[in-house]
C-alpha cells in the first residue's frame, strides 16, 4: 500500500474516536441498502460543498476519481462504507477495470441519501453525485464529523485499496480471536474497542456481547480463560448478526439507506439501561467509565 493510501486509512480510522457513531451493524445495513439501490449505476458528475471538514482527499481528486465511474459494489470495511468503482477500457472493447474507491465515514450524523434531482438540497449536504439513472446520491452531515476520501486503483500510483486496521469481526475465527486478546493487559471492554484488533465493534455491541458472555467490562483481557474467550467470540458474532438482521440500533440520528430506523435497541439487555432491572436476574444495571467510555453491565450476571 502506498504512503498516500496509508494516510487515508489513518485519517479515516483514527479521526473520530471520541464521538458516538454508527457501529458495524448500522454501517453494514446502510452498505447493503446502498448496494441494492446504486450498484451498476454510473456517476456522471460530482458536486461538493464548500465546507472543508468532510473532505479527507482534495476536492479535485474526489471528482476525478468519481466522475464517469461505474459503481461496481457497495460494501462495509470496518465502520466505513466503500464504493468500489470501475471504468471501461480506453478502447471500449475490453472488460471494465477496477478504477478506484470512494470511502465514506458517516461520523455522528452523516447520512447517505438516494434522491430525485428535484428533491430539496438539504442545508448540510456536502456531496451530490448525479447518476446515469437520473437519480442523485447525496451525503448529508449536519455536524460535519463524517469523512469522504478516494483511493485510485490504476496507474503508476495504483494501490490495493482501503483496508481496515484490524480483523473483520464477522469473519474472525475463534483461535485467532483468542490469540488477539489472551495476552492483553487492558480491560476487555477497551480491547474490544481497539480498532487495530477488531474493526467495527463499538460501545453498544461490546457491552451487549460481554453481557451474553457473562464477563464484566473491567476484567483484564489477559485474565480470561480460553473458554471465556470462546464464549465472548460466540456472543460477539451472535449480537452483531442479530443487530444486522434488525437493521441496527437507532439510539441517536441513525437511519438506514431507506431512511428507516433500526430495531435492535429494543433488544438491548444492558446498554443504556443504567438503574433498570436486569432482564435475567432483576439486579439493577450499573454504568462505569472505562477509558473515557460508558460501560453497562449486570453485577450479578457478569463476573
Helices and strands as residue ranges (DSSP letters): H 3-14, H 24-38, E 43-48, H 59-66, E 70-77, E 80-87, E 97-105, E 111-116, E 125-131, E 135-140, E 147-152, E 167-168, G 169-171, H 174-181, H 188-193, E 198-199, H 203-213, G 221-223, H 226-245, G 264-267, E 285-290, E 293-298
